[in-house]
Amino acid sequence: MAPISVGDVIPDGTLSYFDENDDQQKVSIHSLAVGKKVILFGVPGAFTPTCSLKHVPGFIEKTEELKSKGVDEILLISVNDPFVMKAWAKTYPDNKHVKFLADGSATYTHALGLELDLSEKGLGTRSRRFALLVDDLKVKVANIESGGEFTVSSAEDILKAL
């Protein structure tokens, strides 16, 4: 399947997360994004160096700036189970707005056409690193990395597009 691109409507899908009461929730991506401007960004895996030290912190640090430019939601997706995503989210005590969503079976990542086969490295199916700016379900910006690079999908890159 071709990767999602500018002008496409994002597919719907159900992902999991833990809420502030520590209850596991399932949520439809469309329910989070319909009628809103959202950033949907994906990383190859929780607790991996570039993801943990650069990609996620950039969106957390730039939250207020992104919100001041009309962003309603910042959604992080990783091909990890909800328990791993919960543990990873707790490593960012200053985070108030980035929602850590689990795509444990990579179903949603496949629907986006952004899967990355890292089986030869023992990592299985992961996600390409990406950042999408979505307005009322329609992709306005699609910054998709090739391989494990981190050159076009940062919070700064999305801010430039806003």
ChimeraX commands (.cxc) that place a marker at each C-alpha (Angstrom):
marker #1 position 0.00,0.00,0.00 radius 0.5
marker #1 position 1.23,3.50,-0.80 radius 0.5
marker #1 position 2.06,5.69,2.17 radius 0.5
marker #1 position -0.49,8.26,3.24 radius 0.5
marker #1 position 0.10,11.61,1.58 radius 0.5
marker #1 position -1.09,15.20,1.45 radius 0.5
marker #1 position -4.75,15.42,0.50 radius 0.5
marker #1 position -5.62,11.95,1.81 radius 0.5
marker #1 position -8.16,11.40,4.56 radius 0.5
marker #1 position -6.57,9.51,7.44 radius 0.5
marker #1 position -7.99,6.04,7.95 radius 0.5
marker #1 position -9.92,5.32,11.10 radius 0.5
marker #1 position -8.54,2.82,13.53 radius 0.5
marker #1 position -8.69,1.91,17.19 radius 0.5
marker #1 position -5.67,2.43,19.41 radius 0.5
marker #1 position -5.13,2.01,23.16 radius 0.5
marker #1 position -3.80,4.23,25.92 radius 0.5
marker #1 position -3.95,4.62,29.68 radius 0.5
marker #1 position -5.88,7.63,30.97 radius 0.5
marker #1 position -5.03,9.81,33.97 radius 0.5
marker #1 position -6.86,7.33,36.25 radius 0.5
marker #1 position -4.64,4.50,35.00 radius 0.5
marker #1 position -7.53,2.84,33.19 radius 0.5
marker #1 position -6.86,1.36,29.78 radius 0.5
marker #1 position -8.93,3.02,27.07 radius 0.5
marker #1 position -9.54,2.26,23.42 radius 0.5
marker #1 position -10.06,5.20,21.14 radius 0.5
marker #1 position -10.90,5.78,17.50 radius 0.5
marker #1 position -8.45,8.03,15.68 radius 0.5
marker #1 position -11.36,9.70,13.91 radius 0.5
marker #1 position -12.99,10.52,17.25 radius 0.5
marker #1 position -9.80,12.35,18.25 radius 0.5
marker #1 position -9.33,14.14,14.94 radius 0.5
marker #1 position -12.72,14.94,13.40 radius 0.5
marker #1 position -13.29,18.70,13.26 radius 0.5
marker #1 position -9.85,19.38,14.76 radius 0.5
marker #1 position -6.33,20.23,13.74 radius 0.5
marker #1 position -4.10,17.43,15.01 radius 0.5
marker #1 position -0.52,16.30,14.75 radius 0.5
marker #1 position -0.18,12.57,14.34 radius 0.5
marker #1 position 3.40,11.47,14.70 radius 0.5
marker #1 position 4.90,8.02,14.71 radius 0.5
marker #1 position 8.14,6.52,15.88 radius 0.5
marker #1 position 9.82,3.13,15.34 radius 0.5
marker #1 position 9.64,2.20,19.01 radius 0.5
marker #1 position 9.29,3.26,22.62 radius 0.5
marker #1 position 12.47,3.80,24.59 radius 0.5
marker #1 position 14.65,3.87,21.47 radius 0.5
marker #1 position 17.36,6.56,21.47 radius 0.5
marker #1 position 16.25,8.99,18.75 radius 0.5
marker #1 position 12.58,8.61,19.68 radius 0.5
marker #1 position 13.17,9.11,23.40 radius 0.5
marker #1 position 15.85,11.78,23.30 radius 0.5
marker #1 position 14.83,13.91,20.30 radius 0.5
marker #1 position 11.51,13.18,18.59 radius 0.5
marker #1 position 9.10,12.96,21.55 radius 0.5
marker #1 position 10.80,15.66,23.68 radius 0.5
marker #1 position 10.59,18.08,20.75 radius 0.5
marker #1 position 6.81,17.78,20.60 radius 0.5
marker #1 position 6.49,18.06,24.38 radius 0.5
marker #1 position 8.73,21.15,24.48 radius 0.5
marker #1 position 6.90,22.81,21.56 radius 0.5
marker #1 position 3.36,22.01,22.77 radius 0.5
marker #1 position 2.40,25.57,23.71 radius 0.5
marker #1 position 3.78,26.97,20.46 radius 0.5
marker #1 position 1.91,24.33,18.45 radius 0.5
marker #1 position -1.32,24.99,20.34 radius 0.5
marker #1 position -0.92,28.75,19.80 radius 0.5
marker #1 position -0.94,28.00,16.06 radius 0.5
marker #1 position -4.26,26.16,16.29 radius 0.5
marker #1 position -3.23,22.57,17.01 radius 0.5
marker #1 position -5.88,20.86,19.14 radius 0.5
marker #1 position -4.29,17.44,19.72 radius 0.5
marker #1 position -0.80,15.92,19.56 radius 0.5
marker #1 position -0.99,12.17,19.08 radius 0.5
marker #1 position 2.00,9.86,19.27 radius 0.5
marker #1 position 1.70,6.36,17.78 radius 0.5
marker #1 position 4.15,3.54,18.27 radius 0.5
marker #1 position 4.04,-0.17,17.49 radius 0.5
marker #1 position 4.21,-1.13,21.16 radius 0.5
marker #1 position 1.65,-2.47,23.59 radius 0.5
marker #1 position -0.30,-0.07,25.84 radius 0.5
marker #1 position 1.67,-1.06,28.95 radius 0.5
marker #1 position 4.96,-0.12,27.31 radius 0.5
marker #1 position 3.46,3.15,26.08 radius 0.5
marker #1 position 2.20,3.90,29.60 radius 0.5
marker #1 position 5.66,3.28,31.06 radius 0.5
marker #1 position 7.27,5.40,28.35 radius 0.5
marker #1 position 4.84,8.27,28.92 radius 0.5
marker #1 position 5.77,8.30,32.62 radius 0.5
marker #1 position 9.38,9.12,31.69 radius 0.5
marker #1 position 8.14,12.56,30.60 radius 0.5
marker #1 position 6.71,14.07,33.82 radius 0.5
marker #1 position 6.33,17.51,32.18 radius 0.5
marker #1 position 4.11,16.15,29.41 radius 0.5
marker #1 position 0.55,17.42,29.64 radius 0.5
marker #1 position -0.66,17.21,26.04 radius 0.5
marker #1 position 1.04,14.51,23.97 radius 0.5
marker #1 position -1.17,11.41,24.00 radius 0.5
marker #1 position 0.82,8.14,23.84 radius 0.5
marker #1 position -1.20,5.71,21.69 radius 0.5
marker #1 position -0.38,2.02,21.33 radius 0.5
marker #1 position -0.62,0.24,17.97 radius 0.5
marker #1 position 0.64,-3.08,19.31 radius 0.5
marker #1 position -0.15,-5.16,16.22 radius 0.5
marker #1 position 0.80,-2.38,13.76 radius 0.5
marker #1 position -2.73,-2.48,12.32 radius 0.5
marker #1 position -3.07,1.30,12.15 radius 0.5
marker #1 position 0.51,1.74,10.98 radius 0.5
marker #1 position -0.28,-0.65,8.07 radius 0.5
marker #1 position -3.45,1.33,7.30 radius 0.5
marker #1 position -1.28,4.44,6.96 radius 0.5
marker #1 position 1.13,2.55,4.70 radius 0.5
marker #1 position 3.99,3.48,7.03 radius 0.5
marker #1 position 5.18,0.11,8.29 radius 0.5
marker #1 position 8.89,-0.63,8.45 radius 0.5
marker #1 position 10.14,-4.21,8.46 radius 0.5
marker #1 position 13.01,-4.45,10.93 radius 0.5
marker #1 position 12.82,-8.24,11.27 radius 0.5
marker #1 position 16.43,-8.68,10.22 radius 0.5
marker #1 position 17.42,-6.64,13.29 radius 0.5
marker #1 position 15.12,-8.69,15.53 radius 0.5
marker #1 position 12.61,-5.85,15.91 radius 0.5
marker #1 position 9.74,-7.12,13.74 radius 0.5
marker #1 position 7.32,-4.71,12.15 radius 0.5
marker #1 position 7.73,-1.13,13.28 radius 0.5
marker #1 position 6.64,2.27,12.04 radius 0.5
marker #1 position 8.55,4.62,9.84 radius 0.5
marker #1 position 9.23,7.87,11.64 radius 0.5
marker #1 position 6.71,10.48,10.51 radius 0.5
marker #1 position 4.74,13.58,11.42 radius 0.5
marker #1 position 1.39,14.40,9.84 radius 0.5
marker #1 position -0.52,17.63,10.19 radius 0.5
marker #1 position -4.18,16.72,9.85 radius 0.5
marker #1 position -7.07,19.17,9.62 radius 0.5
marker #1 position -10.56,17.65,10.03 radius 0.5
marker #1 position -9.21,14.21,9.01 radius 0.5
marker #1 position -7.43,15.50,5.88 radius 0.5
marker #1 position -3.63,15.40,5.65 radius 0.5
marker #1 position -2.20,18.88,5.11 radius 0.5
marker #1 position 1.47,18.03,5.71 radius 0.5
marker #1 position 3.08,14.58,5.46 radius 0.5
marker #1 position 6.66,14.55,6.71 radius 0.5
marker #1 position 7.74,10.93,6.34 radius 0.5
marker #1 position 11.27,9.72,6.96 radius 0.5
marker #1 position 13.00,7.02,4.98 radius 0.5
marker #1 position 14.40,4.30,7.21 radius 0.5
marker #1 position 15.44,5.40,10.67 radius 0.5
marker #1 position 16.35,8.96,9.77 radius 0.5
marker #1 position 15.23,12.03,11.71 radius 0.5
marker #1 position 15.43,14.89,9.24 radius 0.5
marker #1 position 11.88,16.08,8.39 radius 0.5
marker #1 position 9.48,14.90,11.12 radius 0.5
marker #1 position 10.35,17.07,14.11 radius 0.5
marker #1 position 8.09,19.49,15.97 radius 0.5
marker #1 position 10.14,22.30,14.43 radius 0.5
marker #1 position 9.37,21.00,10.94 radius 0.5
marker #1 position 5.62,20.99,11.72 radius 0.5
marker #1 position 5.86,24.48,13.20 radius 0.5
marker #1 position 7.43,25.73,9.95 radius 0.5
marker #1 position 4.47,24.29,8.05 radius 0.5
marker #1 position 1.95,26.05,10.30 radius 0.5
marker link #1:1,2 radius 0.2
marker link #1:2,3 radius 0.2
marker link #1:3,4 radius 0.2
marker link #1:4,5 radius 0.2
marker link #1:5,6 radius 0.2
marker link #1:6,7 radius 0.2
marker link #1:7,8 radius 0.2
marker link #1:8,9 radius 0.2
marker link #1:9,10 radius 0.2
marker link #1:10,11 radius 0.2
marker link #1:11,12 radius 0.2
marker link #1:12,13 radius 0.2
marker link #1:13,14 radius 0.2
marker link #1:14,15 radius 0.2
marker link #1:15,16 radius 0.2
marker link #1:16,17 radius 0.2
marker link #1:17,18 radius 0.2
marker link #1:18,19 radius 0.2
marker link #1:19,20 radius 0.2
marker link #1:20,21 radius 0.2
marker link #1:21,22 radius 0.2
marker link #1:22,23 radius 0.2
marker link #1:23,24 radius 0.2
marker link #1:24,25 radius 0.2
marker link #1:25,26 radius 0.2
marker link #1:26,27 radius 0.2
marker link #1:27,28 radius 0.2
marker link #1:28,29 radius 0.2
marker link #1:29,30 radius 0.2
marker link #1:30,31 radius 0.2
marker link #1:31,32 radius 0.2
marker link #1:32,33 radius 0.2
marker link #1:33,34 radius 0.2
marker link #1:34,35 radius 0.2
marker link #1:35,36 radius 0.2
marker link #1:36,37 radius 0.2
marker link #1:37,38 radius 0.2
marker link #1:38,39 radius 0.2
marker link #1:39,40 radius 0.2
marker link #1:40,41 radius 0.2
marker link #1:41,42 radius 0.2
marker link #1:42,43 radius 0.2
marker link #1:43,44 radius 0.2
marker link #1:44,45 radius 0.2
marker link #1:45,46 radius 0.2
marker link #1:46,47 radius 0.2
marker link #1:47,48 radius 0.2
marker link #1:48,49 radius 0.2
marker link #1:49,50 radius 0.2
marker link #1:50,51 radius 0.2
marker link #1:51,52 radius 0.2
marker link #1:52,53 radius 0.2
marker link #1:53,54 radius 0.2
marker link #1:54,55 radius 0.2
marker link #1:55,56 radius 0.2
marker link #1:56,57 radius 0.2
marker link #1:57,58 radius 0.2
marker link #1:58,59 radius 0.2
marker link #1:59,60 radius 0.2
marker link #1:60,61 radius 0.2
marker link #1:61,62 radius 0.2
marker link #1:62,63 radius 0.2
marker link #1:63,64 radius 0.2
marker link #1:64,65 radius 0.2
marker link #1:65,66 radius 0.2
marker link #1:66,67 radius 0.2
marker link #1:67,68 radius 0.2
marker link #1:68,69 radius 0.2
marker link #1:69,70 radius 0.2
marker link #1:70,71 radius 0.2
marker link #1:71,72 radius 0.2
marker link #1:72,73 radius 0.2
marker link #1:73,74 radius 0.2
marker link #1:74,75 radius 0.2
marker link #1:75,76 radius 0.2
marker link #1:76,77 radius 0.2
marker link #1:77,78 radius 0.2
marker link #1:78,79 radius 0.2
marker link #1:79,80 radius 0.2
marker link #1:80,81 radius 0.2
marker link #1:81,82 radius 0.2
marker link #1:82,83 radius 0.2
marker link #1:83,84 radius 0.2
marker link #1:84,85 radius 0.2
marker link #1:85,86 radius 0.2
marker link #1:86,87 radius 0.2
marker link #1:87,88 radius 0.2
marker link #1:88,89 radius 0.2
marker link #1:89,90 radius 0.2
marker link #1:90,91 radius 0.2
marker link #1:91,92 radius 0.2
marker link #1:92,93 radius 0.2
marker link #1:93,94 radius 0.2
marker link #1:94,95 radius 0.2
marker link #1:95,96 radius 0.2
marker link #1:96,97 radius 0.2
marker link #1:97,98 radius 0.2
marker link #1:98,99 radius 0.2
marker link #1:99,100 radius 0.2
marker link #1:100,101 radius 0.2
marker link #1:101,102 radius 0.2
marker link #1:102,103 radius 0.2
marker link #1:103,104 radius 0.2
marker link #1:104,105 radius 0.2
marker link #1:105,106 radius 0.2
marker link #1:106,107 radius 0.2
marker link #1:107,108 radius 0.2
marker link #1:108,109 radius 0.2
marker link #1:109,110 radius 0.2
marker link #1:110,111 radius 0.2
marker link #1:111,112 radius 0.2
marker link #1:112,113 radius 0.2
marker link #1:113,114 radius 0.2
marker link #1:114,115 radius 0.2
marker link #1:115,116 radius 0.2
marker link #1:116,117 radius 0.2
marker link #1:117,118 radius 0.2
marker link #1:118,119 radius 0.2
marker link #1:119,120 radius 0.2
marker link #1:120,121 radius 0.2
marker link #1:121,122 radius 0.2
marker link #1:122,123 radius 0.2
marker link #1:123,124 radius 0.2
marker link #1:124,125 radius 0.2
marker link #1:125,126 radius 0.2
marker link #1:126,127 radius 0.2
marker link #1:127,128 radius 0.2
marker link #1:128,129 radius 0.2
marker link #1:129,130 radius 0.2
marker link #1:130,131 radius 0.2
marker link #1:131,132 radius 0.2
marker link #1:132,133 radius 0.2
marker link #1:133,134 radius 0.2
marker link #1:134,135 radius 0.2
marker link #1:135,136 radius 0.2
marker link #1:136,137 radius 0.2
marker link #1:137,138 radius 0.2
marker link #1:138,139 radius 0.2
marker link #1:139,140 radius 0.2
marker link #1:140,141 radius 0.2
marker link #1:141,142 radius 0.2
marker link #1:142,143 radius 0.2
marker link #1:143,144 radius 0.2
marker link #1:144,145 radius 0.2
marker link #1:145,146 radius 0.2
marker link #1:146,147 radius 0.2
marker link #1:147,148 radius 0.2
marker link #1:148,149 radius 0.2
marker link #1:149,150 radius 0.2
marker link #1:150,151 radius 0.2
marker link #1:151,152 radius 0.2
marker link #1:152,153 radius 0.2
marker link #1:153,154 radius 0.2
marker link #1:154,155 radius 0.2
marker link #1:155,156 radius 0.2
marker link #1:156,157 radius 0.2
marker link #1:157,158 radius 0.2
marker link #1:158,159 radius 0.2
marker link #1:159,160 radius 0.2
marker link #1:160,161 radius 0.2
marker link #1:161,162 radius 0.2
view
